[in-house]
Amino acid sequence: MADSREVMNIRQASQYLGVSPDTLYKYVYEEKIPAFKLGNRWKFKKTILDSWMERKSSMGEGRGKKKPRAARTAAAGH
């Protein structure tokens, strides 16, 4: 297996993502971040986190376009 772990626990994932374990727990419970339970412990798969971060970063570029389009659609319906 490579040096970086494919499956990380909450502490490893929080270090990888640069957030505190408490913040990561909050995101897990709010279903804002992909995680799974193994026994009674939350686990994070590195490749899934990487894909999630890619999606989030690409969404940030188009974020300004989504709301106005939805607002125009809603305004057109009234």
C-alpha positions in Angstrom: 0.0 0.0 0.0 1.2 3.5 -0.7 2.4 5.9 2.0 -0.9 7.9 2.0 -3.8 5.9 3.4 -6.7 5.1 1.1 -9.1 4.9 4.1 -8.7 7.5 6.8 -10.2 8.0 10.3 -11.6 11.3 11.4 -8.3 12.6 12.7 -6.4 11.7 9.5 -9.1 13.1 7.3 -9.3 16.3 9.2 -5.6 16.8 8.8 -5.8 15.9 5.1 -8.6 18.5 4.6 -7.2 21.1 6.9 -10.2 21.3 9.2 -10.6 20.4 12.9 -12.0 17.0 13.8 -15.1 18.9 15.3 -15.7 20.7 12.1 -15.4 17.4 10.1 -17.9 15.7 12.5 -20.3 18.6 11.9 -20.0 18.2 8.1 -20.5 14.4 8.4 -23.7 14.8 10.4 -25.0 17.5 8.1 -24.2 15.2 5.2 -22.0 17.8 3.5 -19.0 15.4 3.1 -18.9 11.8 1.9 -18.1 9.3 4.8 -19.1 5.9 5.9 -19.2 4.0 9.2 -17.1 1.0 9.9 -18.3 -0.4 13.2 -18.9 2.7 15.3 -16.2 4.8 13.6 -16.5 7.2 10.7 -14.1 6.5 7.8 -13.2 8.5 4.7 -12.0 7.1 1.4 -9.2 9.4 0.0 -10.2 9.0 -3.6 -13.8 9.9 -2.8 -12.7 12.9 -0.8 -10.5 14.0 -3.7 -13.4 13.7 -6.2 -15.6 15.6 -3.7 -13.1 18.4 -3.5 -12.8 18.6 -7.3 -16.6 18.9 -7.6 -16.7 21.5 -4.9 -13.9 23.6 -6.4 -15.5 23.5 -9.9 -18.9 24.4 -8.5 -17.3 27.5 -7.0 -16.5 28.8 -10.4 -20.1 28.5 -11.7 -21.8 29.4 -8.4 -22.7 32.9 -9.4 -24.5 31.6 -12.5 -26.9 29.2 -10.8 -28.9 31.5 -8.6 -29.7 34.2 -11.2 -30.8 31.6 -13.7 -33.1 30.1 -11.1 -34.3 33.6 -10.2 -35.0 34.3 -13.8 -37.0 31.1 -14.2 -39.0 31.8 -11.0 -39.7 35.4 -12.2 -40.8 34.3 -15.6 -43.3 31.9 -14.0 -45.1 34.7 -12.1 
